[in-house]
């Protein structure tokens, strides 16, 4: 058998041998570059952060020494860390819940529209068409208490007696940046939920309507089971993105006024680039990584349960 195979190989041209080799190893040819890029872009930063978190690494050029868990102890004993963690949780919960709510409404509305579907879908995606720096500068201008359009209209309509400092008032700054993030994140939910809605056969709705099912019952027993896995994945992705959000809050408020909008990423930035303690900053990022990993595991458990119910 082996001799016969050797004779077949010997009878082939060099080009045919190369083609056979590529066919047999095509999977490895395509996967290997992607695997190497993943290692470089993901594994290396994580590994270097873990290493720095156990050292006294500083941007001041001090000699690097191993300090064990001292950085983690210092961070976990710092009240500012828990304040930043609380702000991050509030920011994530407000942003995620409202993005899901309005994303569902927009998706259901687009699903029922018969004319100009392409136009309305394009309009929904507008928030994602602009760079974050443009988004933040635009909202900073709109909400400015001296020349902003929002305050000008509220004063014109006699809804307020004096201008509101949306981004400079510690009591409402976090709510303001959360709502801006909602405006930015709704398109992701809307478009993906809409794509999932379009896979549902209209015959199911017609049959349910004939059987006397109410609109709420049709939503609960037909729409929701079809879209909940997609919604679950979106929640996982947005939880990670919102929890790690840095640019939007930093460009709008810089974590202020005071520390009223300081989240964990901004706290880590301040620890590393203001206090020059890269070791403690790395410890914060590793703690954040562990927290998000635990949250994702819980989410995936729930998704697996939903998939088993739907199977």
C-alpha positions as CSV (number, residue, x, y, z in Angstrom):
1,X,0.0,0.0,0.0
2,X,2.8,2.4,1.0
3,X,4.8,1.5,-2.2
4,X,1.7,2.2,-4.3
5,X,1.2,5.5,-2.7
6,X,5.0,6.4,-3.2
7,X,4.6,5.5,-6.9
8,X,1.6,7.8,-7.1
9,X,3.5,10.7,-5.5
10,X,6.6,10.0,-7.6
11,X,4.5,10.3,-10.8
12,X,3.1,13.7,-9.9
13,X,4.6,17.0,-10.9
14,X,6.1,19.5,-8.4
15,X,3.0,21.7,-8.9
16,X,0.6,18.8,-8.1
17,X,2.6,17.9,-5.0
18,X,2.4,21.5,-3.7
19,X,-1.3,21.6,-4.4
20,X,-1.8,18.3,-2.5
21,X,0.2,19.7,0.4
22,X,-1.8,22.8,0.5
23,X,-5.1,20.8,0.4
24,X,-4.0,18.6,3.3
25,X,-2.7,21.5,5.4
26,X,-5.1,24.3,4.4
27,X,-6.7,24.5,7.8
28,X,-3.3,24.9,9.5
29,X,-2.2,27.4,6.9
30,X,-5.1,29.8,7.7
31,X,-5.3,29.2,11.4
32,X,-1.6,29.6,12.2
33,X,-1.3,33.3,11.3
34,X,-4.5,34.1,13.2
35,X,-3.3,32.2,16.2
36,X,0.1,34.0,16.2
37,X,-1.6,37.4,15.9
38,X,-4.0,36.5,18.8
39,X,-1.0,35.5,21.0
40,X,0.8,38.7,20.2
41,X,-2.2,41.0,20.7
42,X,-3.9,39.3,23.6
43,X,-1.6,36.9,25.5
44,X,1.4,39.2,25.6
45,X,-0.4,42.2,27.1
46,X,-2.1,40.0,29.7
47,X,1.2,38.2,30.6
48,X,3.1,41.5,30.9
49,X,0.3,43.0,33.1
50,X,0.3,40.0,35.4
51,X,4.1,40.3,35.7
52,X,4.0,44.0,36.4
53,X,1.3,43.5,39.0
54,X,3.7,41.5,41.2
55,X,6.5,44.1,40.9
56,X,7.0,47.7,41.9
57,X,7.2,48.8,38.3
58,X,7.1,52.5,38.0
59,X,7.3,55.1,35.2
60,X,9.9,57.0,37.3
61,X,12.6,54.5,36.2
62,X,13.1,52.8,39.6
63,X,14.7,49.4,39.7
64,X,12.0,46.7,39.3
65,X,11.6,44.4,42.3
66,X,9.3,41.6,43.0
67,X,6.7,42.6,45.7
68,X,4.4,39.6,45.7
69,X,0.7,40.5,46.4
70,X,1.5,44.0,47.9
71,X,0.0,45.8,44.9
72,X,-3.2,43.8,45.1
73,X,-3.4,44.4,48.9
74,X,-2.8,48.1,48.4
75,X,-5.6,48.3,45.7
76,X,-8.1,46.3,47.7
77,X,-7.5,48.5,50.8
78,X,-7.9,51.7,48.8
79,X,-11.5,53.2,49.3
80,X,-11.1,55.0,45.9
81,X,-11.0,51.6,44.2
82,X,-14.4,50.6,45.6
83,X,-15.8,54.0,44.8
84,X,-14.6,53.6,41.2
85,X,-16.0,50.0,41.1
86,X,-19.4,51.3,42.3
87,X,-19.4,54.0,39.7
88,X,-18.6,51.4,37.0
89,X,-21.4,49.2,38.2
90,X,-23.9,52.1,38.1
91,X,-22.7,53.2,34.7
92,X,-22.9,49.7,33.3
93,X,-26.3,48.9,34.7
94,X,-27.9,52.2,33.5
95,X,-26.3,52.0,30.1
96,X,-26.9,48.3,29.5
97,X,-30.5,48.2,30.7
98,X,-31.6,51.3,28.7
99,X,-29.6,50.2,25.6
100,X,-31.5,46.8,25.7
101,X,-34.9,48.5,26.3
102,X,-34.6,51.1,23.5
103,X,-32.8,48.7,21.2
104,X,-35.7,46.3,21.4
105,X,-38.2,49.2,20.8
106,X,-36.2,50.4,17.7
107,X,-35.8,46.8,16.4
108,X,-39.6,46.1,16.7
109,X,-40.4,49.4,15.1
110,X,-38.1,48.8,12.2
111,X,-39.4,45.3,11.8
112,X,-43.0,46.6,11.2
113,X,-42.0,49.3,8.8
114,X,-42.7,48.4,5.2
115,X,-41.5,51.5,3.3
116,X,-38.0,53.1,3.4
117,X,-36.5,50.3,5.5
118,X,-33.0,51.0,4.2
119,X,-33.3,54.7,5.1
120,X,-34.5,54.1,8.7
121,X,-31.8,51.5,9.3
122,X,-29.2,53.9,8.0
123,X,-30.5,56.6,10.4
124,X,-30.3,54.2,13.3
125,X,-26.6,53.6,12.6
126,X,-25.7,57.3,12.6
127,X,-24.3,57.2,16.2
128,X,-21.8,54.6,15.2
129,X,-20.7,56.5,12.1
130,X,-18.8,59.1,14.1
131,X,-15.4,58.7,15.9
132,X,-15.7,58.8,19.7
133,X,-13.9,62.1,19.9
134,X,-16.4,63.8,17.6
135,X,-19.3,62.3,19.7
136,X,-17.9,63.6,23.0
137,X,-17.1,67.0,21.7
138,X,-20.5,67.3,20.1
139,X,-22.3,66.3,23.3
140,X,-20.1,68.6,25.4
141,X,-21.1,71.5,23.1
142,X,-24.8,70.6,23.2
143,X,-24.9,70.3,27.0
144,X,-22.8,73.3,27.8
145,X,-24.4,75.5,30.4
146,X,-23.4,78.8,28.7
147,X,-23.9,78.3,25.0
148,X,-25.4,74.7,24.7
149,X,-28.5,74.2,22.6
150,X,-30.1,71.9,25.2
151,X,-30.0,74.5,28.0
152,X,-31.1,77.2,25.6
153,X,-34.2,75.3,24.6
154,X,-35.1,74.4,28.1
155,X,-34.8,78.0,29.2
156,X,-36.8,79.1,26.1
157,X,-39.6,76.7,27.0
158,X,-39.5,77.8,30.7
159,X,-38.8,74.2,31.8
160,X,-35.8,75.4,34.0
161,X,-35.1,78.6,35.8
162,X,-31.3,78.5,35.3
163,X,-28.9,76.5,33.1
164,X,-28.1,73.0,34.2
165,X,-24.5,71.9,34.4
166,X,-25.0,68.4,33.0
167,X,-21.3,67.4,33.1
168,X,-20.1,69.6,35.9
169,X,-22.7,68.7,38.6
170,X,-21.6,65.7,40.6
171,X,-25.2,64.7,41.2
172,X,-26.2,64.2,37.6
173,X,-22.8,63.8,35.8
174,X,-22.9,60.0,35.9
175,X,-26.5,59.9,34.7
176,X,-25.6,62.2,31.8
177,X,-22.6,60.2,30.6
178,X,-24.7,57.0,30.9
179,X,-27.4,58.5,28.7
180,X,-24.9,59.5,26.1
181,X,-23.5,56.0,26.1
182,X,-27.1,54.7,25.7
183,X,-27.5,56.9,22.6
184,X,-24.2,55.5,21.3
185,X,-25.0,51.8,22.1
186,X,-28.6,51.5,21.0
187,X,-27.8,50.8,17.3
188,X,-25.8,47.6,18.2
189,X,-28.8,46.1,20.0
190,X,-31.4,47.4,17.4
191,X,-29.7,46.1,14.3
192,X,-28.8,42.7,15.8
193,X,-32.2,42.1,17.3
194,X,-33.8,43.2,14.0
195,X,-31.7,40.6,12.2
196,X,-33.0,38.0,14.6
197,X,-36.6,39.1,14.3
198,X,-36.4,38.6,10.5
199,X,-35.7,34.9,10.9
200,X,-39.1,34.3,12.6
201,X,-41.8,33.0,10.3
202,X,-44.9,35.2,10.1
203,X,-46.9,32.0,10.0
204,X,-46.2,31.6,13.7
205,X,-47.7,35.0,14.5
206,X,-50.7,34.4,12.3
207,X,-51.4,31.0,13.9
208,X,-51.1,32.5,17.4
209,X,-53.4,35.3,16.5
210,X,-56.0,32.9,15.2
211,X,-55.8,31.0,18.4
212,X,-56.6,34.2,20.3
213,X,-53.1,35.0,21.7
214,X,-52.7,38.6,22.8
215,X,-49.8,40.8,21.5
216,X,-48.0,40.3,24.8
217,X,-48.4,36.5,24.6
218,X,-47.1,36.5,21.0
219,X,-44.1,38.5,22.2
220,X,-43.5,36.3,25.2
221,X,-43.9,32.9,23.6
222,X,-42.7,33.5,20.0
223,X,-40.5,36.6,19.8
224,X,-38.6,36.3,23.0
225,X,-37.5,32.7,22.6
226,X,-36.2,33.4,19.2
227,X,-34.2,36.4,20.1
228,X,-33.0,35.7,23.6
229,X,-29.8,33.9,22.7
230,X,-28.8,36.9,20.4
231,X,-29.8,39.3,23.2
232,X,-27.7,37.3,25.7
233,X,-24.6,37.5,23.5
234,X,-25.2,41.2,23.0
235,X,-25.4,41.7,26.8
236,X,-22.1,39.8,27.3
237,X,-20.4,41.9,24.7
238,X,-21.8,45.2,25.9
239,X,-21.1,44.4,29.5
240,X,-17.4,43.9,28.6
241,X,-17.3,47.0,26.5
242,X,-19.1,49.3,28.9
243,X,-17.2,48.0,31.9
244,X,-14.0,48.7,30.1
245,X,-15.2,52.0,28.7
246,X,-12.5,54.7,29.0
247,X,-12.6,57.2,26.1
248,X,-16.2,58.4,26.4
249,X,-16.1,59.2,30.1
250,X,-12.5,60.5,30.0
251,X,-13.2,62.9,27.1
252,X,-16.5,64.1,28.6
253,X,-15.5,64.6,32.3
254,X,-12.1,63.1,32.9
255,X,-13.6,61.2,35.7
256,X,-14.9,64.3,37.4
257,X,-16.2,66.5,38.7
258,X,-14.1,65.3,41.6
259,X,-14.4,61.5,41.3
260,X,-18.1,61.4,40.6
261,X,-17.7,59.7,37.2
262,X,-14.4,57.9,37.9
263,X,-14.7,54.3,36.8
264,X,-12.2,51.4,37.2
265,X,-10.4,52.0,33.9
266,X,-10.0,55.7,34.7
267,X,-8.8,54.8,38.2
268,X,-6.2,52.4,36.7
269,X,-5.1,55.1,34.3
270,X,-4.8,57.6,37.1
271,X,-2.8,55.1,39.2
272,X,-0.4,54.4,36.4
273,X,0.0,57.7,34.5
274,X,-0.6,60.2,37.3
275,X,0.8,58.4,40.3
276,X,3.4,56.6,38.0
277,X,2.7,53.3,39.8
278,X,2.4,50.9,36.8
279,X,2.6,47.9,39.2
280,X,-0.6,48.9,41.0
281,X,-2.2,50.0,37.8
282,X,-1.6,46.5,36.4
283,X,-3.1,45.0,39.5
284,X,-6.3,46.9,38.9
285,X,-6.5,45.7,35.3
286,X,-6.0,42.1,36.4
287,X,-8.7,42.4,39.1
288,X,-11.0,43.9,36.4
289,X,-10.1,41.0,34.1
290,X,-11.0,38.4,36.8
291,X,-14.3,40.2,37.5
292,X,-15.4,40.3,33.9
293,X,-14.3,36.7,33.4
294,X,-16.5,35.6,36.3
295,X,-19.4,37.7,34.9
296,X,-19.0,36.1,31.4
297,X,-19.0,32.6,32.9
298,X,-22.3,33.3,34.6
299,X,-23.7,34.7,31.4
300,X,-22.6,31.7,29.3
301,X,-24.2,29.4,31.9
302,X,-27.5,31.2,31.4
303,X,-27.1,31.1,27.6
304,X,-26.4,27.3,27.7
305,X,-29.6,26.9,29.8
306,X,-31.6,28.9,27.2
307,X,-30.2,26.8,24.3
308,X,-31.1,23.6,26.1
309,X,-34.6,24.8,26.6
310,X,-34.9,25.8,23.0
311,X,-33.4,22.5,21.7
